[in-house]
Amino acid sequence: MEKINGLSEEEVLRLEEKGLVNYRSDVKTKSIWQIIAGNFFTLFNFLNLGLALAVFFVRSYKNLLFLGVVICNTLISTVQEIRSKITIDKLSLLNENKAWVVRGGITKQINMHEIVLGDVLKLNAGSQIPTDSRILFGEVLVNESLLTGEEESVSKRKSDTLYSGSFIVSGSCYAEAIHVGNDNYTSQISMEAKYIKKINSEIMNFINKIIKYISIAIIPIGILLFLNQMSESVLPDAVVSTVAALIGMIPEGLVLLTSTVLAISVIRLADYKVLVQELFCIETLARVDTLCLDKTGTITEGNMEVSKLIPLNGTAMSDITDALGLISYHMENDNQTMEAISKKYSRKNDYEVLEIMPFSSKNKWSGISFKGVSYVIGAPDVICNSNNIKELQDYIENRVVLLAKSDRKLNKELPTNLQPMALIVISDKIRKDAKIILDYFKEEKVDIKLISGDNPRTVAYIAEKVGLENIKYVDLSKTKSSIVDLVDDYNIFGRVKPNQKKEIILALKAKGHTVAMTGDGVNDVLALKEADCSIAMNSGSDAARNVSQLVLLDSNFSSMPKVVAEGRRSINNIQRSSTLFLCKTTYATMLAIIFMFLGRPYPFIPIQLTLTSVVTIGIPSFVLALEPNNERINGKILVNVLKKSFPTALTITFNILLIMLLPVFVKLSLDEVSTLCVIMTGLTGFMLLYRISVPFNKIRGVLFFTLLTLFLIGITFMRKLFSLVILTPKLLIIVSILFLIAILVFNFFTKLFYIISKKIRW
């Protein structure tokens, strides 16, 4: 190979001035202005503003207080999302993929977005191709599945084009950048859409459904309700009543709270050195019931070293070490085994290389041909009949590779007359905290599946040492059974090829499991793409990091329990807070529809709903959303939320209708009726708050009784502000009776909905 000089620094500067730089076209986060616009310029905020203007024009100024709550919620959400964006951007900068380039005859590492047109790139196994390039020297095996969907790797040699987004499986080469930025193949035809995983989030789908239905219903309901109220009241009262009904229907706090909680989770996970590349994967983490691990780098440290050489067939030790020296000097360290051999045996020499066959996870061997001799290193049972190697039985619990030779040239395949020379025993230390991590997942009822290219007995031995129970292993290179039939029966899979890793993930998902996958190599990419939640080690390949939703920046798997706990905290608390918001939206919608036909004034004004909403929804939802919560999520979010919110909404609606009937039997003014409606709505809201708070801890106990005290202060000492009447003995007796009835009704609807939810297939 001739000497490569690459571009000079002067040429690089000129190209940068012309803008011929591989600037980033895949910005992962919104800009600050996009976040501000996304939070402030929403459909619900426009609706709230319109309703506020209507109240302003009829001069009912105190009823504008609801707008202050909306602004506060929006500001909190915006600030937290901006903090999250800044955190992600900082971590992304640290995690940004690097590229090796030759400039001025010197090989140096730069950021991918610093590549200029014409740069000479050095690409090795595991590298994701940063920009469209043409091979100058070398030969590589390239996986283009992220672009084409085809799993088979493609061989590329001199003058062939390498497309950005694909990655090197094996081999190495020098290539010239022929496109940068938006001129790249992936940018031109928007192929990113083919490999960006569709977000499958129950929370997002749940919120979007609520927004959709409310958006459709709110305008016609508002018009009809206003026309009805005009027949019962003067214009100002009709406007205020209609606004009260509509602001109750709007669940704007739910959307803001969800984005706030997830943004805070991103910030918390950053403290554990975890980069979140897909926000809603936090939800998936909370639901994971099966975790697929590669042994290397998770249970073990991943620092391979040659611990022993076992000569075979009387081969002299000097011949073995000479062969290893030749191999490691001329072959790329494109896998951990070659790297371990190279550390110990690499020796400079001037032997002429005729052919190199790089290692691939599919073939499980690599080789090199010199004049008169070829050497092969790989899995013993792949290279030859391992049953004939008696010495292998003594080291079956270790990673062992076989060194063999032949007098024939490779010609891209294993020679038929290979002679075993030696067994090479590779050792790797078990992580000190591996047992603690596996014990944590066992307690959380998360199944562990170990997937490895090693001999399954080797993996089983290590798994046993770290306390994995009920070990059952299978060698996928020997079994004829379908993977779908194996995934539930075995927890260790050995001799696994990259496409089989993907099949294991798909089979587990087909069985109804929520699957997380950790990986660091190019052979993990296909499986990471298919997993419900994909987690990459920062020390791994570019391709693995790019397709993963979470990146462990310190490559420390011991942070996984914290990551799972954070996911459960976020989603459990969002689910709990959603119950409060959906309750208000449901009863407000039902009341709006009822009062369209009832021929009675709407019983609330906006400021009264502000009181009940703040103490039973706004404050508790925010506090409860941030407290620790490590319970495993069960069932669908919609069902879990409806089981608690719908009975409460029905109870509040029942209360209001019952109060509307009271003037038939008891003399009550409109203001007294309105006061009773506010009190019963608040007290019923506290029933729901009590139900989602038990068992009380210190935080929930203080929160509940503080909010109840604030509500009592509001209806007694601040009654003029909230347009309430004084609580006379007569009203207190009525409230007591109504409250007892509400408890019975609440329990009845709760049991009824529980029975119905069991029978319905959601």
C-alpha positions in Angstrom: 0.0 0.0 0.0 1.4 3.4 -1.0 1.8 6.1 1.6 -1.4 8.1 2.2 -1.0 11.8 3.0 -4.6 13.0 2.9 -5.5 16.7 2.9 -3.2 19.3 4.3 -4.4 21.6 7.0 -4.6 24.5 4.5 -6.8 22.5 2.2 -9.1 21.6 5.2 -9.4 25.3 6.1 -10.3 26.3 2.5 -13.0 23.5 2.4 -14.4 24.6 5.8 -14.7 28.2 4.5 -16.6 26.9 1.5 -19.0 25.1 3.8 -18.0 21.6 2.5 -18.1 20.1 6.0 -20.0 17.2 7.3 -22.2 19.3 9.5 -24.7 17.5 11.6 -28.1 17.2 9.9 -29.6 14.9 12.5 -30.1 17.3 15.5 -31.3 15.1 18.4 -33.0 17.8 20.5 -35.3 20.8 19.8 -33.8 24.3 20.0 -34.7 26.4 23.0 -37.1 28.5 20.8 -38.8 25.3 19.6 -39.3 24.2 23.2 -40.8 27.6 24.2 -43.0 27.6 21.1 -44.0 23.9 21.7 -45.1 24.6 25.3 -46.8 28.0 24.9 -48.3 27.8 21.4 -50.6 24.8 22.0 -54.2 24.1 21.1 -55.2 24.1 24.8 -53.3 27.3 25.6 -55.0 29.0 22.7 -58.4 27.8 24.0 -57.5 29.0 27.5 -56.5 32.4 26.2 -59.8 32.6 24.2 -61.8 31.7 27.3 -59.8 34.2 29.4 -60.6 37.0 26.9 -64.3 36.1 27.0 -64.2 36.4 30.8 -62.2 39.7 30.6 -64.7 41.3 28.2 -67.6 40.6 30.6 -65.4 42.1 33.4 -65.5 39.1 35.7 -61.8 39.7 36.5 -61.4 37.4 39.5 -62.4 34.5 37.3 -59.2 35.0 35.3 -57.2 33.3 38.1 -57.3 30.1 36.1 -55.1 31.7 33.5 -52.4 32.2 36.1 -52.3 28.5 36.9 -52.0 27.7 33.2 -49.1 30.1 32.8 -47.3 28.7 35.9 -47.7 25.1 34.6 -46.4 26.1 31.2 -43.4 27.9 32.6 -42.5 25.0 34.9 -42.7 22.5 31.9 -40.7 24.8 29.7 -37.9 25.4 32.2 -37.6 21.6 32.9 -37.6 20.7 29.2 -34.9 23.3 28.5 -32.8 21.9 31.4 -33.3 18.5 29.9 -32.2 19.7 26.5 -29.0 21.3 27.9 -28.2 18.1 29.7 -28.8 15.9 26.7 -26.7 18.2 24.4 -23.8 18.1 26.9 -23.9 14.3 27.1 -24.3 14.0 23.3 -21.3 16.1 22.8 -19.3 13.8 25.1 -20.8 10.8 23.3 -20.4 12.1 19.8 -18.9 9.6 17.4 -15.3 10.2 16.3 -13.7 9.5 13.0 -10.0 8.6 12.2 -8.7 10.7 9.3 -5.4 11.1 7.6 -4.3 14.7 7.2 -0.8 15.7 6.2 0.4 12.1 6.5 -0.7 11.9 10.1 -3.6 9.8 11.3 -5.7 11.7 13.9 -9.1 11.5 15.5 -11.8 14.2 14.9 -15.5 14.6 15.5 -17.7 13.3 12.7 -19.1 16.8 11.9 -15.5 18.1 11.3 -15.0 15.8 8.3 -14.5 17.8 5.1 -15.0 16.8 1.5 -12.1 14.8 0.3 -10.9 13.7 3.7 -9.2 10.3 3.8 -11.0 8.2 6.5 -9.5 5.1 8.2 -12.4 2.7 8.9 -12.2 -0.4 11.1 -14.6 -3.1 12.3 -17.3 -1.6 14.4 -17.0 1.9 12.8 -20.2 3.4 11.5 -19.5 5.1 8.2 -19.9 8.8 8.9 -20.2 10.0 5.3 -20.5 8.6 1.8 -17.0 7.5 0.9 -15.0 5.6 -1.9 -12.6 2.9 -0.8 -8.9 3.7 -1.7 -7.3 0.7 -0.1 -8.4 -2.4 1.8 -11.4 -4.7 1.9 -14.3 -4.7 4.3 -17.5 -6.5 5.0 -20.3 -3.9 5.4 -23.7 -4.2 6.9 -26.2 -1.9 5.2 -29.3 -3.1 7.0 -30.0 0.3 8.5 -30.4 1.6 5.0 -31.8 -1.3 3.0 -33.3 -3.6 5.6 -31.2 -6.5 4.2 -29.4 -8.4 6.9 -26.7 -10.0 4.8 -23.3 -8.2 4.9 -21.8 -7.0 1.6 -18.1 -7.3 0.6 -16.6 -3.9 -0.5 -13.1 -3.4 -2.0 -11.2 -0.7 -3.8 -13.3 1.9 -5.7 -16.6 0.6 -4.1 -18.8 3.2 -2.4 -19.5 3.1 1.3 -22.8 4.7 2.3 -23.2 6.8 5.5 -25.3 5.0 8.1 -24.0 1.5 7.3 -21.2 0.0 9.4 -18.1 -2.1 9.1 -18.6 -5.7 10.2 -15.0 -6.8 9.7 -11.8 -5.8 7.9 -10.4 -2.3 7.5 -9.9 0.3 4.8 -9.0 3.8 3.8 -11.7 5.7 2.0 -12.2 9.2 0.6 -15.2 11.2 1.7 -17.2 12.0 -1.5 -20.2 13.6 0.1 -20.8 15.7 3.2 -23.8 16.9 5.1 -27.1 16.9 3.2 -25.4 15.5 0.1 -25.0 12.2 1.8 -27.1 9.3 0.5 -29.1 9.0 3.7 -29.9 12.7 3.7 -30.9 12.8 0.0 -33.5 10.1 0.2 -34.4 10.4 3.9 -33.6 6.8 4.6 -33.3 7.5 8.3 -37.1 6.9 8.4 -36.4 3.3 7.6 -34.4 2.6 10.6 -35.7 5.0 13.2 -37.8 2.9 15.5 -41.4 3.8 15.7 -42.3 5.1 19.2 -44.7 2.7 20.8 -45.6 4.6 23.9 -48.8 3.9 25.9 -48.5 7.2 27.6 -48.2 9.2 24.4 -51.0 7.2 22.7 -53.2 7.7 25.8 -52.6 11.5 25.9 -53.0 11.9 22.2 -56.4 10.1 22.3 -57.6 12.4 25.1 -56.4 15.5 23.2 -58.1 14.2 20.0 -61.5 13.5 21.6 -61.5 16.7 23.7 -60.5 18.8 20.7 -63.4 17.4 18.7 -66.0 17.8 21.4 -65.1 21.1 23.1 -66.3 23.6 20.5 -69.8 22.2 19.7 -70.4 21.5 23.4 -69.3 25.1 24.2 -71.6 26.6 21.6 -74.6 24.5 22.7 -74.0 25.1 26.4 -73.7 28.9 25.9 -76.9 29.0 24.0 -78.6 27.0 26.8 -77.2 29.3 29.5 -78.3 32.4 27.6 -81.9 31.2 28.0 -81.4 31.0 31.7 -79.1 33.9 32.5 -77.8 37.3 31.3 -74.8 37.5 29.0 -72.0 37.9 31.6 -73.3 35.0 33.7 -73.7 32.8 30.6 -70.2 33.5 29.5 -68.7 32.8 32.9 -70.7 29.6 33.3 -69.7 28.3 29.8 -66.0 29.2 30.5 -66.2 27.3 33.8 -67.5 24.2 32.0 -64.9 24.3 29.2 -61.8 24.9 31.3 -62.8 21.9 33.4 -62.8 19.8 30.2 -59.2 20.9 29.2 -56.5 18.5 30.6 -53.6 20.8 29.7 -51.9 20.0 33.0 -51.6 16.4 32.0 -49.6 17.1 28.9 -47.3 19.5 30.7 -46.9 17.2 33.7 -45.9 14.3 31.5 -43.2 16.3 29.6 -42.0 17.7 32.9 -41.6 14.3 34.6 -39.8 12.8 31.6 -37.5 15.8 31.4 -36.6 15.5 35.0 -35.9 11.8 34.5 -33.5 12.7 31.7 -31.6 15.0 34.1 -31.6 12.4 36.9 -30.3 9.6 34.6 -27.6 12.0 33.5 -26.3 11.9 37.1 -25.9 8.1 36.6 -23.9 8.8 33.4 -26.8 7.6 31.2 -27.6 9.4 27.9 -31.3 9.2 26.9 -31.5 9.3 23.1 -35.3 8.5 23.0 -37.4 10.1 25.7 -40.3 7.6 25.8 -37.9 4.6 26.2 -38.1 5.6 29.9 -41.6 4.3 29.9 -40.6 1.1 28.2 -37.9 0.5 30.8 -40.5 0.6 33.5 -42.4 -2.3 31.7 -39.4 -4.5 30.9 -39.9 -8.1 32.1 -37.0 -9.7 30.1 -33.5 -8.5 29.9 -31.1 -9.9 27.2 -27.4 -9.6 28.0 -24.2 -10.4 26.3 -21.8 -12.1 28.8 -18.8 -9.9 27.8 -18.9 -6.4 29.2 -21.9 -6.9 31.4 -21.3 -10.0 33.7 -17.6 -9.8 32.8 -15.4 -6.7 32.6 -14.6 -7.3 28.9 -10.8 -7.0 29.4 -9.6 -10.1 27.6 -6.1 -11.6 28.0 -4.4 -14.8 27.0 -4.0 -16.9 30.1 -2.6 -20.1 28.6 -1.4 -21.9 25.5 -2.0 -25.6 25.1 0.1 -27.1 22.3 -1.6 -29.8 20.2 -0.2 -32.6 18.1 3.4 -32.1 19.5 3.6 -28.5 18.1 6.6 -26.6 19.6 5.7 -23.6 21.7 8.1 -21.4 19.6 6.2 -22.3 16.5 2.9 -21.4 18.2 4.2 -18.0 19.4 5.8 -17.2 16.1 2.5 -17.9 14.3 0.6 -15.7 16.7 3.2 -13.0 16.3 2.7 -13.1 12.5 -1.1 -13.1 12.7 -1.4 -10.3 15.2 1.0 -8.0 13.4 -0.7 -8.3 10.0 -4.3 -8.6 11.1 -6.5 -5.9 12.5 -7.5 -6.1 16.2 -11.2 -6.2 15.1 -12.4 -8.3 18.0 -11.5 -8.9 21.6 -9.8 -12.2 21.0 -7.4 -10.7 18.4 -6.8 -7.7 20.7 -5.8 -10.0 23.6 -3.5 -12.0 21.3 -1.9 -8.9 19.9 -1.1 -7.5 23.3 1.0 -10.5 24.1 2.4 -11.8 20.8 2.5 -9.0 18.1 6.0 -8.9 16.5 7.1 -6.7 13.6 8.0 -8.7 10.4 8.2 -8.3 6.6 6.3 -11.4 5.6 4.3 -11.0 2.4 0.6 -11.4 3.0 -1.4 -13.1 0.2 -4.9 -13.0 1.8 -6.6 -11.9 5.0 -10.0 -13.2 6.0 -11.3 -10.9 8.8 -13.2 -12.3 11.7 -17.0 -12.1 11.5 -19.6 -13.2 14.0 -21.3 -15.2 11.4 -18.3 -17.4 10.4 -16.7 -17.3 13.9 -13.2 -17.6 12.5 -10.5 -15.4 10.9 -7.4 -16.3 8.9 -4.3 -15.1 7.0 -2.3 -16.6 4.1 1.4 -16.2 3.6 3.5 -17.9 0.9 3.4 -21.6 1.7 1.3 -21.5 4.9 -2.1 -20.2 6.1 -3.2 -19.8 9.7 -6.7 -19.8 11.1 -8.0 -18.8 14.5 -11.6 -19.4 15.7 -14.1 -21.5 17.5 -12.8 -25.1 17.8 -16.1 -26.7 16.8 -16.2 -24.5 13.7 -12.7 -25.1 12.5 -12.6 -28.8 13.0 -14.2 -31.7 14.8 -13.7 -30.6 18.4 -14.5 -34.1 19.7 -11.0 -35.2 18.5 -9.3 -32.6 20.8 -9.3 -34.3 24.2 -7.5 -31.3 25.8 -10.5 -29.1 25.1 -12.6 -30.9 27.7 -10.3 -29.5 30.5 -11.0 -25.9 29.5 -14.6 -26.1 28.4 -15.5 -23.5 31.1 -13.2 -20.9 29.5 -13.3 -19.0 26.3 -11.1 -21.1 24.1 -10.0 -20.6 20.5 -8.2 -22.9 18.2 -5.0 -22.0 16.2 -4.6 -24.2 13.1 -2.5 -24.2 9.9 -2.6 -25.4 6.4 -0.3 -25.4 3.4 -3.2 -24.1 1.2 -4.4 -20.6 0.5 -7.6 -19.6 2.2 -9.6 -18.4 -0.9 -12.3 -16.9 1.4 -13.1 -20.2 3.0 -11.6 -22.7 5.5 -9.0 -25.1 3.9 -9.9 -28.8 4.1 -6.5 -30.0 5.5 -6.2 -27.8 8.6 -3.9 -29.1 11.3 -4.6 -28.0 14.9 -1.6 -26.3 16.5 -2.8 -25.0 19.9 -5.6 -24.1 22.1 -5.6 -20.5 23.2 -7.3 -19.9 26.6 -8.8 -16.4 26.9 -9.7 -15.2 30.4 -12.0 -12.3 31.5 -12.7 -11.1 35.0 -16.2 -11.4 36.4 -17.5 -8.0 37.5 -17.5 -7.6 41.3 -21.1 -6.3 41.3 -22.4 -8.8 38.7 -24.1 -10.9 41.3 -25.7 -7.9 43.0 -27.1 -6.7 39.6 -28.6 -10.1 38.7 -30.1 -10.5 42.2 -31.7 -7.1 41.8 -33.4 -8.2 38.5 -34.4 -11.4 40.1 -36.2 -9.6 42.9 -37.9 -7.3 40.4 -39.1 -10.4 38.5 -37.2 -9.6 35.4 -36.0 -12.7 33.5 -32.4 -12.7 32.4 -31.4 -14.2 29.1 -27.6 -14.5 28.3 -26.8 -14.4 24.6 -23.3 -15.1 23.5 -21.2 -16.3 20.6 -19.1 -18.4 23.1 -19.6 -22.0 23.9 -22.8 -22.2 26.0 -21.1 -24.3 28.7 -18.6 -21.5 29.1 -21.4 -19.0 29.6 -23.3 -21.3 31.9 -20.2 -21.7 34.1 -19.8 -18.0 34.5 -23.6 -17.5 35.0 -23.5 -20.1 37.8 -20.7 -18.2 39.5 -22.7 -15.0 39.6 -25.8 -16.7 41.0 -28.1 -17.1 38.0 -30.6 -19.8 38.9 -32.3 -22.6 37.0 -29.6 -22.6 34.3 -30.6 -24.2 31.0 -28.4 -23.7 28.0 -28.6 -24.4 24.3 -26.1 -24.4 21.5 -27.8 -22.6 18.6 -25.2 -23.9 16.1 -26.3 -27.5 16.8 -30.0 -27.4 17.5 -32.6 -27.7 14.7 -35.4 -26.4 16.9 -37.1 -23.2 16.1 -35.9 -20.2 18.3 -39.6 -19.4 19.1 -39.8 -22.8 20.7 -36.6 -22.3 22.7 -36.8 -18.8 24.2 -39.1 -19.6 27.1 -37.3 -22.9 28.0 -33.7 -21.7 28.0 -31.9 -18.7 29.7 -28.5 -19.2 28.1 -28.0 -19.2 24.3 -24.5 -20.0 23.0 -22.8 -19.9 19.6 -25.3 -17.3 18.6 -25.0 -15.5 15.2 -26.0 -11.8 14.8 -29.2 -12.6 12.9 -30.1 -15.2 15.6 -29.8 -12.5 18.3 -32.4 -10.6 16.4 -34.6 -13.7 16.1 -34.4 -14.3 19.9 -35.6 -10.7 20.5 -38.5 -11.1 18.0 -39.5 -14.4 19.5 -39.6 -13.0 23.0 -41.7 -10.1 21.8 -44.0 -12.5 20.0 -44.5 -14.3 23.3 -45.8 -11.1 24.9 -42.6 -10.1 26.7 -41.3 -6.5 26.9 -37.7 -6.9 26.1 -34.6 -4.8 26.9 -31.3 -5.6 25.1 -27.8 -4.5 26.0 -25.0 -4.7 23.5 -21.7 -3.1 22.4 -20.7 -4.7 19.2 -21.7 -4.6 15.6 -23.1 -8.1 16.0 -25.6 -6.7 18.5 -27.0 -4.0 16.2 -29.8 -6.0 14.6 -31.0 -7.2 18.0 -30.8 -3.7 19.5 -32.9 -2.3 16.7 -35.7 -4.8 17.4 -35.6 -4.6 21.3 -38.4 -2.6 23.0 -35.6 -0.8 24.9 -32.0 -0.9 23.6 -29.0 -0.1 25.8 -25.5 0.4 24.5 -22.1 0.6 26.2 -20.2 3.8 25.4 -17.1 1.8 24.9 -18.7 -0.3 22.2 -19.1 0.3 18.5 -20.4 3.4 16.8 -23.3 1.5 15.2 -24.4 0.0 18.6 -24.5 3.4 20.2 -26.3 5.1 17.3 -29.2 2.6 17.2 -29.7 2.4 21.0 -32.1 4.5 23.0 -29.9 4.6 26.1 -26.1 4.8 26.2 -24.2 4.0 29.4 -21.5 6.6 29.1 -19.2 5.1 31.7 -19.9 1.6 30.2 -20.8 0.5 33.7 -23.7 -2.0 33.7 -24.1 -1.6 37.5 -26.1 1.6 36.8 -28.9 -0.5 35.2 -30.8 -1.0 38.4 -30.9 2.8 38.9 -32.0 3.3 35.3 -34.9 0.8 35.7 -35.9 2.3 39.0 -36.0 5.8 37.4 -38.2 4.5 34.6 -40.6 2.9 37.1 -40.7 6.0 39.2 -41.6 8.2 36.3 -44.2 6.1 34.7 -45.9 5.0 37.9 -46.2 8.6 39.0 -47.4 9.8 35.7 -50.0 7.1 35.7 -51.1 8.1 39.2 -51.2 11.8 38.4 -53.1 11.1 35.1 -55.9 9.7 37.2 -56.5 13.1 38.8 -56.5 15.0 35.5 -58.7 12.5 33.7 -61.2 12.6 36.6 -61.6 16.3 36.1 -61.9 16.1 32.3 -64.4 13.3 32.6 -66.8 14.9 35.1 -66.5 18.3 33.5 -67.4 16.8 30.1 -70.4 14.9 31.4 -71.7 17.9 33.3 -71.3 20.2 30.2 -73.3 17.7 28.1 -76.0 17.3 30.9 -76.4 21.1 31.4 -76.8 21.6 27.6 -80.3 20.0 28.1 -81.0 20.5 31.8 -82.3 24.0 31.6 -80.5 25.1 34.8 -77.6 27.5 35.3 -74.2 25.8 35.4 -73.3 25.3 39.1 -69.7 26.5 38.9 -67.7 29.6 37.9 -64.1 29.4 36.8 -62.5 30.6 40.1 -64.4 27.9 42.1 -63.0 25.2 39.8 -59.5 26.8 40.3 -59.9 26.1 44.0 -60.9 22.5 43.7 -58.4 21.8 40.8 -55.4 23.3 42.6 -55.9 21.3 45.9 -57.1 18.0 44.5 -55.2 17.9 41.1 -52.5 20.6 40.5 -50.4 20.5 43.6 -50.8 16.7 44.4 -50.1 15.6 40.9 -46.9 17.6 40.7 -45.7 16.4 44.2 -46.7 12.8 43.6 -45.1 12.7 40.2 -41.6 13.4 41.7 -41.6 11.1 44.7 -39.8 7.7 44.7 -41.8 4.8 43.3 -40.2 1.5 42.3 -43.4 -0.6 41.9 -43.5 -2.8 38.8 -46.2 -1.6 36.3 -49.0 -4.0 35.6 -51.7 -3.7 33.0 -52.5 -1.0 30.5 -52.2 2.7 31.4 -55.7 3.5 30.1 -57.4 0.7 32.2 -55.3 1.5 35.3 -56.3 5.2 35.1 -59.9 4.7 34.2 -60.4 2.2 37.1 -59.7 5.0 39.6 -60.7 8.2 37.7 -64.0 7.1 36.1 -65.8 6.0 39.4 -64.8 9.3 40.9 -66.0 11.3 37.9 -69.3 9.5 38.0 -69.6 10.1 41.8 -69.0 13.9 41.3 -71.6 14.0 38.5 -74.1 12.1 40.7 -73.4 14.6 43.5 -74.1 17.6 41.3 -77.4 16.1 39.9 -78.5 15.2 43.5 -77.7 18.8 44.6 -79.7 20.2 41.6 -82.7 18.2 43.0 -82.4 19.5 46.5 -84.3 22.8 46.0 -87.4 20.7 45.3 -87.3 19.5 48.9 -85.2 22.1 50.7 -85.2 25.8 50.2 -81.8 26.7 48.7 -80.6 29.8 46.9 -78.5 29.5 43.7 -75.4 30.6 45.7 -76.1 27.9 48.3 -76.5 25.3 45.5 -73.2 26.5 43.9 -71.4 26.3 47.4 -72.6 22.8 47.9 -71.4 21.7 44.5 -67.9 23.2 45.1 -67.7 21.5 48.6 -68.8 18.1 47.3 -66.6 18.2 44.3 -63.6 19.0 46.5 -64.4 16.3 49.1 -65.0 13.7 46.4 -61.7 14.7 44.8 -60.0 14.1 48.2 -61.6 10.6 48.2 -59.7 9.9 45.0 -56.5 11.5 46.3 -56.7 9.3 49.4 -57.2 6.2 47.3 -54.1 6.8 45.1 -52.0 7.9 48.2 -52.5 4.9 50.5 -50.5 3.5 52.1 -49.4 6.9 53.4 -45.8 7.6 53.9 -44.4 10.9 55.3 -44.6 12.8 52.0 -48.1 11.6 51.1 -49.5 12.0 54.6 -48.3 15.6 55.0 -49.4 16.4 51.4 -53.0 15.1 51.9 -53.7 16.8 55.2 -52.1 20.1 54.1 -54.2 20.2 51.0 -57.3 19.3 52.9 -56.6 22.2 55.3 -56.0 24.6 52.4 -59.4 23.6 51.0 -61.2 24.1 54.3 -59.5 27.5 54.6 -60.6 28.4 51.1 -64.3 27.5 51.7 -64.5 29.2 55.1 -62.1 32.2 55.3 -61.8 33.0 51.6 -65.4 32.4 50.6 -65.9 35.9 49.1 -63.0 35.4 46.7 -64.5 32.1 45.6 -68.1 33.3 45.6 -69.2 30.9 48.3 -71.8 31.5 51.0 -71.2 31.0 54.7 -71.7 27.5 56.0 -74.9 27.6 58.1 -75.9 24.7 60.3 -78.4 23.7 57.7 -75.8 23.6 55.0 -73.4 21.6 57.3 -76.1 19.0 57.9 -76.7 18.7 54.1 -73.0 18.4 53.4 -72.7 15.6 56.0 -75.6 13.7 54.5 -74.3 14.2 50.9 -70.8 13.2 51.9 -72.1 9.9 53.4 -74.1 9.2 50.2 -71.0 10.1 48.1 -68.9 7.5 50.0 -71.5 4.8 49.2 -71.8 5.8 45.6 -68.0 6.1 45.2 -67.5 2.5 46.5 -70.4 1.2 44.4 -69.0 2.7 41.1 -65.5 1.6 42.0 -66.6 -2.1 42.5 -68.8 -1.9 39.4 -66.1 -0.6 37.2 -63.6 -3.2 38.5 -66.0 -6.0 37.6 -66.7 -4.5 34.1 -63.0 -3.9 33.4 -62.3 -7.6 34.1 -64.8 -8.7 31.5 -63.9 -6.2 28.8 -61.0 -7.0 26.5 -59.2 -3.7 26.2 
